[in-house]
Amino acid sequence: MSRDWTRSFFRAPVFDPGASEAVDAAPREVAFQVALRPSLSQVGEAPTLLEAPRFRAVDAFTGAALESEFSRPLDTRLTTDPEFVAGQDKVVE
Protein backbone atom coordinates (compact mmCIF):
# COMPACT_ATOMS: atom_id res chain seq x y z
CA MET A 1 0.00 0.00 0.00
CA SER A 2 1.46 3.34 -1.05
CA ARG A 3 0.82 6.45 0.98
CA ASP A 4 1.11 10.06 -0.17
CA TRP A 5 3.12 11.47 2.77
CA THR A 6 3.28 14.96 1.28
CA ARG A 7 -0.44 15.40 1.71
CA SER A 8 -0.94 13.60 5.03
CA PHE A 9 1.76 15.54 6.88
CA PHE A 10 1.12 19.02 5.51
CA ARG A 11 1.19 21.58 8.24
CA ALA A 12 1.25 25.35 8.08
CA PRO A 13 3.66 26.37 10.83
CA VAL A 14 2.79 29.53 12.70
CA PHE A 15 5.54 31.72 14.11
CA ASP A 16 5.38 34.87 16.20
CA PRO A 17 8.86 36.44 16.24
CA GLY A 18 7.57 39.22 18.48
CA ALA A 19 7.11 42.90 17.89
CA SER A 20 9.95 45.28 17.14
CA GLU A 21 9.40 48.85 18.26
CA ALA A 22 12.55 50.39 16.79
CA VAL A 23 12.52 51.37 13.12
CA ASP A 24 16.21 50.51 12.74
CA ALA A 25 15.98 47.24 14.71
CA ALA A 26 17.59 44.14 13.23
CA PRO A 27 15.20 42.04 11.13
CA ARG A 28 13.57 39.11 12.91
CA GLU A 29 14.16 35.59 11.67
CA VAL A 30 12.35 32.30 12.09
CA ALA A 31 13.57 28.80 11.31
CA PHE A 32 12.11 25.33 11.07
CA GLN A 33 13.43 21.85 10.37
CA VAL A 34 12.23 19.35 7.82
CA ALA A 35 12.92 15.64 8.30
CA LEU A 36 13.52 13.42 5.30
CA ARG A 37 13.59 9.65 5.08
CA PRO A 38 14.78 8.98 1.51
CA SER A 39 13.93 5.86 -0.47
CA LEU A 40 16.24 3.77 -2.64
CA SER A 41 14.68 5.32 -5.73
CA GLN A 42 16.13 8.70 -4.63
CA VAL A 43 19.77 7.54 -4.52
CA GLY A 44 21.89 10.00 -6.50
CA GLU A 45 19.17 12.68 -6.46
CA ALA A 46 18.63 15.90 -4.51
CA PRO A 47 15.16 15.17 -3.05
CA THR A 48 12.45 17.80 -2.85
CA LEU A 49 11.86 19.06 0.70
CA LEU A 50 9.00 21.47 0.04
CA GLU A 51 6.94 21.36 -3.15
CA ALA A 52 5.79 24.98 -3.32
CA PRO A 53 7.12 26.91 -0.33
CA ARG A 54 5.03 29.97 0.37
CA PHE A 55 5.45 32.35 3.26
CA ARG A 56 2.84 34.75 4.55
CA ALA A 57 2.92 37.25 7.38
CA VAL A 58 0.69 40.02 8.64
CA ASP A 59 2.18 43.26 9.87
CA ALA A 60 0.63 43.69 13.33
CA PHE A 61 0.90 47.49 13.13
CA THR A 62 -0.52 48.13 9.65
CA GLY A 63 -2.47 44.92 9.13
CA ALA A 64 -0.83 44.56 5.71
CA ALA A 65 -0.28 41.04 4.37
CA LEU A 66 3.26 40.21 3.29
CA GLU A 67 3.75 37.22 1.01
CA SER A 68 6.62 35.46 -0.73
CA GLU A 69 6.61 32.33 -2.88
CA PHE A 70 9.49 30.33 -4.32
CA SER A 71 9.45 29.95 -8.08
CA ARG A 72 10.60 26.32 -7.82
CA PRO A 73 10.38 23.48 -5.31
CA LEU A 74 12.93 23.62 -2.49
CA ASP A 75 15.24 20.60 -2.53
CA THR A 76 18.37 19.55 -0.61
CA ARG A 77 20.56 21.66 -2.92
CA LEU A 78 20.76 24.53 -0.43
CA THR A 79 23.46 26.54 -2.18
CA THR A 80 22.73 29.76 -0.25
CA ASP A 81 23.58 28.01 3.04
CA PRO A 82 27.14 28.94 4.03
CA GLU A 83 27.64 25.37 5.34
CA PHE A 84 26.55 23.78 2.04
CA VAL A 85 29.08 21.37 0.47
CA ALA A 86 28.58 20.38 -3.18
CA GLY A 87 27.64 16.71 -3.42
CA GLN A 88 26.12 16.49 0.06
CA ASP A 89 22.72 17.35 -1.40
CA LYS A 90 22.38 13.92 -3.02
CA VAL A 91 21.03 10.77 -1.37
CA VAL A 92 23.62 8.03 -0.91
CA GLU A 93 23.06 4.35 -0.25
C-alpha positions in Angstrom: 0.0 0.0 0.0 1.5 3.3 -1.1 0.8 6.4 1.0 1.1 10.1 -0.2 3.1 11.5 2.8 3.3 15.0 1.3 -0.4 15.4 1.7 -0.9 13.6 5.0 1.8 15.5 6.9 1.1 19.0 5.5 1.2 21.6 8.2 1.2 25.3 8.1 3.7 26.4 10.8 2.8 29.5 12.7 5.5 31.7 14.1 5.4 34.9 16.2 8.9 36.4 16.2 7.6 39.2 18.5 7.1 42.9 17.9 10.0 45.3 17.1 9.4 48.9 18.3 12.5 50.4 16.8 12.5 51.4 13.1 16.2 50.5 12.7 16.0 47.2 14.7 17.6 44.1 13.2 15.2 42.0 11.1 13.6 39.1 12.9 14.2 35.6 11.7 12.4 32.3 12.1 13.6 28.8 11.3 12.1 25.3 11.1 13.4 21.9 10.4 12.2 19.3 7.8 12.9 15.6 8.3 13.5 13.4 5.3 13.6 9.7 5.1 14.8 9.0 1.5 13.9 5.9 -0.5 16.2 3.8 -2.6 14.7 5.3 -5.7 16.1 8.7 -4.6 19.8 7.5 -4.5 21.9 10.0 -6.5 19.2 12.7 -6.5 18.6 15.9 -4.5 15.2 15.2 -3.1 12.5 17.8 -2.8 11.9 19.1 0.7 9.0 21.5 0.0 6.9 21.4 -3.1 5.8 25.0 -3.3 7.1 26.9 -0.3 5.0 30.0 0.4 5.5 32.3 3.3 2.8 34.8 4.6 2.9 37.3 7.4 0.7 40.0 8.6 2.2 43.3 9.9 0.6 43.7 13.3 0.9 47.5 13.1 -0.5 48.1 9.6 -2.5 44.9 9.1 -0.8 44.6 5.7 -0.3 41.0 4.4 3.3 40.2 3.3 3.8 37.2 1.0 6.6 35.5 -0.7 6.6 32.3 -2.9 9.5 30.3 -4.3 9.4 29.9 -8.1 10.6 26.3 -7.8 10.4 23.5 -5.3 12.9 23.6 -2.5 15.2 20.6 -2.5 18.4 19.6 -0.6 20.6 21.7 -2.9 20.8 24.5 -0.4 23.5 26.5 -2.2 22.7 29.8 -0.3 23.6 28.0 3.0 27.1 28.9 4.0 27.6 25.4 5.3 26.6 23.8 2.0 29.1 21.4 0.5 28.6 20.4 -3.2 27.6 16.7 -3.4 26.1 16.5 0.1 22.7 17.3 -1.4 22.4 13.9 -3.0 21.0 10.8 -1.4 23.6 8.0 -0.9 23.1 4.4 -0.2 
